[in-house]
Amino acid sequence: MTSESSTSVDDIMETASQWFARMDSGEGDQAAFEAWRTADPRHAAAFARIYASMRQMERLRGLTDPEPVRVQKSAPLTTRRRLLQMGGAAAVLTVASLAGMALFILTSGRVEAATRVGERKTVVFPNGGEIELNTDSRAAWKINGDERTLWLKRGEVAVKVPVSDRSLELKAGPHVASLGPGEYIARLRDNSLDIISLAGTATISQDRAPPLRVNAHQAAILIKGQERVRPVSTNDLDFLTGWRTDELVLNGQVLSEVVEEYNRYLDRKIIIANPELGAIQLGGRFTNRDPARLLAGLEVSFGIHVTQQDNTIILSR
């Protein structure tokens, strides 16, 4: 058991406060937090106490509970209200379970979800809205009273904003966009952001310039100070949205673009050894989880040698 003298109660409460701020903002590392919380029963108790205090302050300010969020094919998340209703029974709960509930409910204020390479995940909201995370992606969101905010931290998401709801604010890197009722795809590439409107209008804030509007079947490429909007053809839409059915739909895309897309879903990456091969145009419909059929087609139709070496697949003449 941890010695009371090793760390003062004040120090523990201060650390618990810092963890609360990080987790509530969505910037905290959940694994690191869990390691800290379970290292000492006093940590769990302090975090539960901080959580209850902060929630009480919100109540005094008249803030409302967030809407519950349901993760598809998973048990529904408990609400913050439920946690506080349990407060009267806290005496019969273990400290660890109380703090565990506090963590579980905290994420319903600002929820975070992530996918591994090759994984896809859908989160459905009670109001009919939803987000779908593509491979190797991370996003957080907060739906609380008047706040409707989605943070795209990595990768790509499809977002549905129901007609009955208000606009959703999307934040990704330095970029901010307001997504009106409709359906969108957003992809973060380093510090650039691509937004495609499948239906509805996205409004993008710009420094010292009028807002940029992206209407249905348009795409915005956002690089700080170089924002632009372009139309999106049906062929482009098929290629850009195929991941939602685990497909790669090709209509004249070049091999370099196809390889870049495939590598998002593969642990074993594809490398083009001869740069001129990257300009070959391709067509067809393939699964984005297994490139075997595509690679066979490259060998037969274009005489490209496919060599598997260690953790890579090399394309060469």
C-alpha positions as CSV (number, residue, x, y, z in Angstrom):
1,M,0.0,0.0,0.0
2,T,1.2,3.5,-0.8
3,S,2.5,5.4,2.2
4,E,0.5,8.5,3.1
5,S,3.8,10.4,3.5
6,S,5.1,9.7,0.1
7,T,2.8,12.2,-1.6
8,S,0.7,14.8,0.1
9,V,-3.1,15.0,-0.3
10,D,-2.7,18.5,-1.8
11,D,-0.3,17.2,-4.4
12,I,-2.6,14.4,-5.3
13,M,-5.6,16.8,-5.6
14,E,-3.6,19.1,-7.8
15,T,-2.5,16.3,-10.1
16,A,-6.1,15.1,-10.2
17,S,-7.2,18.6,-11.2
18,Q,-4.6,18.6,-14.0
19,W,-5.8,15.2,-15.3
20,F,-9.4,16.4,-15.2
21,A,-8.5,19.4,-17.3
22,R,-6.6,17.3,-19.9
23,M,-9.2,14.6,-20.2
24,D,-12.1,17.1,-20.4
25,S,-10.3,19.0,-23.2
26,G,-9.7,15.8,-25.1
27,E,-6.0,16.3,-25.0
28,G,-5.3,13.7,-22.3
29,D,-3.7,10.3,-23.0
30,Q,-6.2,7.8,-21.6
31,A,-3.7,5.0,-21.1
32,A,-1.4,7.3,-19.1
33,F,-4.3,8.6,-17.1
34,E,-5.5,5.1,-16.3
35,A,-2.0,4.1,-15.2
36,W,-1.9,7.1,-12.8
37,R,-5.4,6.5,-11.5
38,T,-4.9,2.8,-10.7
39,A,-1.4,3.3,-9.2
40,D,-2.8,4.5,-5.8
41,P,-6.4,4.3,-4.4
42,R,-6.0,7.9,-3.3
43,H,-5.6,8.9,-7.0
44,A,-8.9,7.4,-7.9
45,A,-10.7,9.0,-4.9
46,A,-9.2,12.4,-5.7
47,F,-10.3,12.3,-9.4
48,A,-13.8,11.3,-8.4
49,R,-13.9,14.2,-5.9
50,I,-12.6,16.7,-8.6
51,Y,-15.1,15.4,-11.1
52,A,-18.1,15.8,-8.7
53,S,-17.0,19.3,-7.7
54,M,-16.6,20.5,-11.3
55,R,-20.0,19.0,-12.3
56,Q,-21.6,20.8,-9.4
57,M,-20.1,24.1,-10.6
58,E,-21.6,23.5,-14.0
59,R,-25.0,22.9,-12.4
60,L,-24.7,26.1,-10.5
61,R,-24.0,27.9,-13.8
62,G,-27.2,26.4,-15.2
63,L,-25.4,24.2,-17.7
64,T,-27.3,21.1,-19.0
65,D,-26.2,17.5,-19.2
66,P,-24.8,16.4,-22.6
67,E,-27.0,14.2,-24.7
68,P,-26.1,10.5,-24.4
69,V,-23.9,9.1,-27.1
70,R,-24.4,5.5,-28.4
71,V,-21.4,3.7,-29.9
72,Q,-22.7,1.4,-32.6
73,K,-22.7,-2.3,-31.6
74,S,-21.6,-1.4,-28.1
75,A,-23.3,-0.8,-24.8
76,P,-24.7,2.7,-24.4
77,L,-22.6,5.2,-22.4
78,T,-23.7,6.2,-19.0
79,T,-24.7,9.9,-18.6
80,R,-23.1,12.4,-16.2
81,R,-26.5,12.7,-14.6
82,R,-26.5,9.0,-13.8
83,L,-23.1,9.3,-12.2
84,L,-24.3,12.1,-9.9
85,Q,-27.5,10.2,-9.0
86,M,-25.2,7.5,-7.8
87,G,-23.4,9.9,-5.5
88,G,-25.7,9.1,-2.6
89,A,-24.6,5.4,-2.8
90,A,-20.9,6.2,-3.0
91,A,-20.3,5.0,0.5
92,V,-21.0,1.4,-0.6
93,L,-18.9,1.6,-3.7
94,T,-15.2,1.0,-3.8
95,V,-13.1,4.0,-4.6
96,A,-11.8,2.4,-7.7
97,S,-15.3,1.7,-9.1
98,L,-16.4,5.3,-8.3
99,A,-13.4,6.8,-10.1
100,G,-13.9,4.4,-13.0
101,M,-17.5,5.7,-13.4
102,A,-16.2,9.2,-13.2
103,L,-13.8,8.5,-16.1
104,F,-16.5,6.7,-18.1
105,I,-18.9,9.6,-17.7
106,L,-16.3,12.3,-18.3
107,T,-15.9,11.0,-21.8
108,S,-19.6,11.6,-22.5
109,G,-18.9,15.3,-22.1
110,R,-16.1,15.2,-24.7
111,V,-16.0,11.7,-26.2
112,E,-13.1,10.4,-28.1
113,A,-12.9,7.5,-30.6
114,A,-10.0,6.1,-32.6
115,T,-9.4,3.3,-35.2
116,R,-6.4,1.2,-35.9
117,V,-4.9,0.6,-39.4
118,G,-7.5,-1.2,-41.4
119,E,-10.4,-0.6,-38.9
120,R,-13.6,1.4,-39.5
121,K,-15.9,2.5,-36.7
122,T,-19.3,4.3,-36.7
123,V,-20.7,6.4,-33.7
124,V,-24.4,7.2,-33.8
125,F,-26.0,10.1,-31.9
126,P,-29.6,10.0,-30.4
127,N,-30.5,13.0,-32.6
128,G,-29.9,11.1,-35.8
129,G,-26.4,12.5,-36.4
130,E,-23.3,10.2,-36.7
131,I,-19.6,10.1,-37.4
132,E,-17.8,7.3,-39.2
133,L,-14.1,7.0,-38.7
134,N,-11.9,5.6,-41.5
135,T,-8.7,3.7,-41.0
136,D,-6.0,5.0,-38.5
137,S,-8.2,8.0,-37.4
138,R,-8.9,9.8,-34.2
139,A,-11.7,12.2,-33.4
140,A,-13.4,13.8,-30.3
141,W,-16.7,15.6,-30.0
142,K,-18.8,17.4,-27.5
143,I,-22.5,17.8,-27.7
144,N,-23.6,19.8,-24.6
145,G,-26.3,22.4,-24.5
146,D,-25.6,24.9,-27.3
147,E,-22.2,23.4,-28.1
148,R,-21.8,21.1,-31.1
149,T,-18.1,20.6,-31.8
150,L,-16.1,17.9,-33.5
151,W,-12.3,17.8,-33.3
152,L,-10.6,15.8,-36.1
153,K,-7.2,14.9,-34.7
154,R,-6.0,12.4,-37.2
155,G,-7.2,10.7,-40.4
156,E,-10.6,10.9,-42.0
157,V,-14.3,10.9,-40.9
158,A,-17.7,11.0,-42.6
159,V,-20.0,13.3,-40.7
160,K,-23.8,13.4,-40.8
161,V,-25.5,16.5,-39.4
162,P,-29.3,15.9,-39.1
163,V,-31.8,18.4,-40.6
164,S,-33.4,18.8,-37.2
165,D,-30.2,19.9,-35.5
166,R,-27.9,23.0,-35.5
167,S,-24.7,23.3,-37.4
168,L,-21.7,21.3,-36.1
169,E,-18.3,23.1,-35.7
170,L,-15.4,21.1,-37.1
171,K,-11.9,21.8,-35.8
172,A,-8.9,20.2,-37.4
173,G,-5.4,21.5,-37.0
174,P,-5.6,25.3,-37.6
175,H,-8.8,25.0,-39.6
176,V,-12.4,25.7,-38.5
177,A,-15.5,24.9,-40.5
178,S,-19.2,25.1,-39.7
179,L,-21.1,22.1,-41.1
180,G,-24.8,22.7,-41.7
181,P,-27.3,19.9,-41.9
182,G,-26.1,17.5,-44.5
183,E,-23.3,14.9,-45.0
184,Y,-19.6,15.5,-45.3
185,I,-16.2,13.8,-45.4
186,A,-13.2,15.5,-43.8
187,R,-9.6,14.3,-44.1
188,L,-6.7,15.7,-42.2
189,R,-3.3,15.5,-43.9
190,D,-0.6,17.0,-41.7
191,N,-1.8,20.6,-41.5
192,S,-4.0,20.6,-44.5
193,L,-7.7,19.7,-44.4
194,D,-9.9,18.3,-47.2
195,I,-13.7,18.8,-46.8
196,I,-16.1,17.2,-49.3
197,S,-19.8,18.0,-49.1
198,L,-22.0,15.2,-50.2
199,A,-25.1,17.2,-49.2
200,G,-25.4,20.5,-47.3
201,T,-23.2,23.6,-47.0
202,A,-20.0,23.9,-45.0
203,T,-18.8,27.4,-44.1
204,I,-15.1,27.8,-43.5
205,S,-13.7,30.7,-41.6
206,Q,-10.8,32.6,-43.1
207,D,-8.5,35.2,-41.7
208,R,-9.2,38.7,-43.1
209,A,-11.4,37.3,-45.9
210,P,-15.1,36.4,-46.4
211,P,-16.1,32.9,-45.3
212,L,-15.6,30.2,-47.9
213,R,-18.7,28.1,-48.7
214,V,-18.6,24.5,-49.8
215,N,-21.9,23.3,-51.4
216,A,-23.0,19.8,-52.3
217,H,-20.6,18.0,-54.7
218,Q,-17.9,20.4,-54.0
219,A,-14.6,20.0,-52.1
220,A,-12.4,22.4,-50.2
221,I,-8.7,22.0,-49.9
222,L,-7.6,24.0,-46.8
223,I,-3.9,25.0,-46.4
224,K,-3.5,28.0,-44.2
225,G,-3.8,31.0,-46.5
226,Q,-4.4,28.9,-49.6
227,E,-8.0,27.8,-49.2
228,R,-9.8,26.9,-52.4
229,V,-13.0,25.1,-53.5
230,R,-13.4,22.8,-56.5
231,P,-16.2,20.8,-58.0
232,V,-16.2,17.0,-57.4
233,S,-17.1,14.6,-60.3
234,T,-19.1,11.4,-59.8
235,N,-15.9,9.4,-60.5
236,D,-14.1,11.4,-57.8
237,L,-16.9,10.8,-55.3
238,D,-16.8,7.1,-56.0
239,F,-13.0,7.1,-55.2
240,L,-13.3,9.3,-52.2
241,T,-16.2,7.6,-50.5
242,G,-15.6,4.0,-51.4
243,W,-13.9,3.4,-48.0
244,R,-17.3,3.5,-46.4
245,T,-18.1,0.1,-48.0
246,D,-14.5,-1.1,-47.7
247,E,-13.9,-0.6,-51.4
248,L,-11.4,1.2,-53.6
249,V,-13.3,2.3,-56.7
250,L,-11.0,3.4,-59.5
251,N,-12.0,5.5,-62.5
252,G,-8.8,6.7,-64.1
253,Q,-6.8,7.3,-60.9
254,V,-3.1,7.0,-61.4
255,L,-1.1,4.2,-59.7
256,S,0.8,6.6,-57.3
257,E,-2.5,7.9,-56.0
258,V,-3.9,4.4,-55.7
259,V,-0.8,3.2,-53.8
260,E,-1.1,6.1,-51.4
261,E,-4.7,5.3,-50.7
262,Y,-4.0,1.5,-50.3
263,N,-1.2,2.1,-47.9
264,R,-3.6,3.7,-45.4
265,Y,-5.2,0.3,-44.8
266,L,-2.2,-2.0,-45.0
267,D,0.5,-2.9,-42.4
268,R,2.6,-4.1,-45.3
269,K,3.2,-1.0,-47.4
270,I,3.4,-0.8,-51.2
271,I,6.5,1.0,-52.7
272,I,6.8,2.1,-56.4
273,A,10.4,1.5,-57.3
274,N,10.3,3.1,-60.8
275,P,8.7,6.6,-60.6
276,E,7.3,6.4,-64.1
277,L,5.0,3.6,-63.1
278,G,3.1,6.1,-60.9
279,A,1.5,7.7,-63.9
280,I,-0.3,4.5,-65.1
281,Q,-4.1,5.0,-65.0
282,L,-6.3,2.3,-63.5
283,G,-9.9,1.3,-63.3
284,G,-12.0,-1.3,-61.5
285,R,-13.4,-2.0,-58.1
286,F,-11.3,-3.6,-55.4
287,T,-11.4,-4.3,-51.7
288,N,-9.2,-1.8,-49.8
289,R,-8.2,-4.4,-47.2
290,D,-6.3,-6.8,-49.6
291,P,-4.4,-5.6,-52.7
292,A,-3.9,-9.1,-54.1
293,R,-6.3,-8.7,-56.9
294,L,-5.0,-5.3,-57.9
295,L,-1.4,-6.6,-57.8
296,A,-2.2,-9.5,-60.0
297,G,-3.8,-7.2,-62.5
298,L,-0.7,-5.0,-62.5
299,E,1.4,-8.0,-63.4
300,V,-0.9,-9.3,-66.1
301,S,-2.0,-6.0,-67.7
302,F,1.1,-3.8,-67.3
303,G,4.0,-6.3,-66.9
304,I,4.8,-4.8,-63.5
305,H,6.9,-7.1,-61.2
306,V,5.5,-7.5,-57.7
307,T,8.1,-8.5,-55.1
308,Q,7.3,-9.1,-51.5
309,Q,10.2,-8.2,-49.3
310,D,10.1,-8.1,-45.5
311,N,7.2,-5.7,-44.6
312,T,6.9,-4.1,-48.0
313,I,5.5,-4.9,-51.5
314,I,7.8,-3.5,-54.2
315,L,6.5,-2.6,-57.7
316,S,9.1,-2.5,-60.5
317,R,9.8,-3.1,-64.2
